[in-house]
Amino acid sequence: MTLTRPGLAELVEGVRELTASSAGPRATAFAVAGLLRERLPSPEILTETERLGDPDHYAAHTLHTEETFSVVAVVWRPGQKTVIHDHIAWCVFGVLQGVEYETLYRDHGDHLTEIGRAANLTGEVSGFAPPGDIHRVHNTGDETAISLHIYGADLSAAPTSVRRTYDLPVR
């Protein structure tokens, strides 16, 4: 377990209580999303240097890990995006600054189809649980975006929250 970043203790304790229940992944993600809506921190949870991001790719800052979940802040400069991917566990995210644009996909084996789009604005919280979590995240805005992600996995024991990336045509 990593030390909890100052300002996150209440949120971490709440997530710990929710993940200790025997609820399934989807129910846990929805419960954690409700908690994050109530306790969404400000961008100042990161240092001034961390909030700058990286000019070459989005920057992830692990703020807390333990056996049942991890908290990661992601900083997206304008134009930065992920590859199309899915996850090893449920995930909840809240936008602390800017807009995080998400495109959702369905896998048909030999191709993907787009099934939805969302512009997640500052203060908005969302979440999902596999299967059905194939997506791409993109900062389409003019300012740096910052989001807080809570994953249902110990990311100190796994190299990434990504299960697979997809290089299939989108039809």
C-alpha positions in Angstrom: 0.0 0.0 0.0 1.3 3.5 -0.8 0.9 6.4 1.5 -2.2 8.4 0.8 -1.7 11.7 -0.9 -2.7 14.5 1.5 -6.3 15.5 0.9 -7.4 12.1 -0.2 -7.8 10.3 3.2 -11.6 10.6 3.4 -12.1 9.5 -0.1 -9.7 6.5 0.3 -11.4 5.4 3.5 -14.8 5.6 1.8 -13.6 3.5 -1.2 -12.0 1.0 1.2 -15.4 0.5 3.0 -17.2 0.1 -0.4 -14.7 -2.4 -1.8 -14.9 -4.5 1.4 -18.5 -5.4 0.7 -19.3 -8.4 -1.5 -21.0 -6.4 -4.2 -20.1 -7.3 -7.8 -17.9 -5.1 -10.0 -20.7 -3.1 -11.6 -22.4 -2.4 -8.2 -19.1 -1.4 -6.7 -18.3 1.0 -9.6 -21.7 2.7 -9.2 -21.2 3.0 -5.4 -17.7 4.4 -5.8 -19.0 6.8 -8.4 -21.6 8.1 -5.9 -18.9 8.6 -3.3 -16.5 10.3 -5.7 -19.3 12.8 -6.7 -19.6 13.8 -3.0 -15.8 13.9 -2.4 -14.3 15.0 -5.8 -11.1 16.9 -4.9 -9.7 20.0 -6.7 -6.9 19.9 -9.2 -4.6 21.0 -6.4 -4.5 17.4 -5.2 -1.6 17.4 -7.6 1.5 19.6 -7.3 1.9 22.5 -9.6 4.6 20.6 -11.6 2.3 17.5 -11.9 -0.6 19.6 -13.2 1.6 20.8 -16.1 1.5 17.3 -17.7 4.0 16.0 -20.2 4.3 17.4 -23.7 4.7 14.0 -25.3 1.9 11.9 -23.8 -0.7 12.1 -21.1 0.8 11.7 -17.6 -0.5 9.4 -14.9 0.3 10.0 -11.2 -0.5 7.1 -8.8 -1.8 8.7 -5.6 -2.8 5.6 -3.7 -2.7 1.8 -4.1 -3.9 -1.1 -1.9 -5.0 -4.6 -2.5 -8.6 -3.8 -3.7 -8.2 -0.4 -5.5 -5.9 2.3 -6.7 -6.3 6.1 -7.2 -4.6 7.7 -10.2 -4.7 11.3 -11.5 -4.3 11.7 -15.2 -3.2 14.9 -16.8 -4.1 15.4 -20.5 -2.6 18.3 -22.5 -4.7 19.5 -25.5 -4.8 16.8 -28.2 -3.5 14.0 -26.1 -5.4 10.7 -26.2 -5.3 7.0 -25.4 -5.3 4.2 -27.8 -8.6 2.2 -28.0 -8.5 -0.1 -24.9 -10.4 -1.9 -22.2 -9.5 -2.5 -18.5 -8.6 -5.2 -16.1 -11.2 -4.1 -13.5 -14.0 -1.6 -12.9 -13.1 2.1 -13.1 -14.6 5.3 -11.9 -13.3 8.7 -13.0 -14.1 12.3 -12.1 -13.0 15.3 -14.1 -11.2 17.9 -12.0 -10.4 20.3 -14.8 -11.2 20.7 -18.4 -13.1 18.3 -20.6 -12.3 14.6 -21.1 -13.9 13.3 -24.3 -14.7 9.6 -24.4 -15.7 7.4 -27.4 -17.2 4.0 -26.6 -16.9 1.0 -28.9 -18.2 -2.6 -29.4 -16.0 -5.4 -30.5 -17.3 -7.6 -33.4 -14.2 -9.7 -33.6 -12.9 -8.4 -36.9 -13.9 -4.7 -36.4 -15.2 -2.2 -33.9 -18.3 0.0 -34.0 -18.7 3.3 -32.2 -21.6 3.0 -29.8 -21.4 6.3 -27.9 -19.6 9.5 -27.2 -19.5 11.7 -24.1 -17.9 15.0 -23.3 -17.2 14.7 -19.6 -17.0 18.2 -18.1 -15.3 19.5 -14.9 -17.1 18.1 -11.9 -18.7 15.1 -13.8 -18.2 11.6 -12.6 -18.7 8.3 -14.5 -17.7 4.7 -14.3 -17.9 1.3 -15.8 -17.1 -2.3 -15.3 -15.9 -4.9 -17.8 -17.0 -6.4 -20.1 -18.2 -3.6 -22.4 -15.7 -1.0 -21.4 -13.9 -0.5 -24.7 -13.1 3.1 -25.2 -10.7 5.9 -26.1 -10.2 9.1 -24.1 -9.1 12.3 -25.7 -8.6 15.9 -24.6 -10.3 17.8 -27.4 -10.2 21.1 -25.5 -7.8 24.0 -25.5 -6.7 23.6 -21.9 -5.1 20.9 -19.9 -7.6 18.4 -18.5 -7.1 16.6 -15.2 -9.1 13.6 -14.1 -9.1 11.3 -11.0 -9.5 7.6 -11.7 -10.2 4.9 -9.2 -9.5 1.4 -10.4 -10.7 -1.8 -8.8 -7.2 -3.2 -8.9 -3.9 -2.9 -7.1 -1.8 -1.0 -9.7 1.3 -1.4 -7.6 1.1 -5.2 -8.5 0.0 -4.7 -12.1 2.0 -2.6 -14.7 -1.2 -0.9 -16.0 -5.0 -0.8 -15.7 -5.3 -1.7 -19.4 -6.2 -5.3 -20.3 -6.1 -5.0 -24.1 -5.6 -2.4 -26.8 -7.5 -2.6 -30.1 -6.1 -2.1 -33.5 -9.2 -3.1 -35.4 -10.9 -1.0 -38.1 -13.8 1.1 -36.8 -16.9 0.7 -39.0 
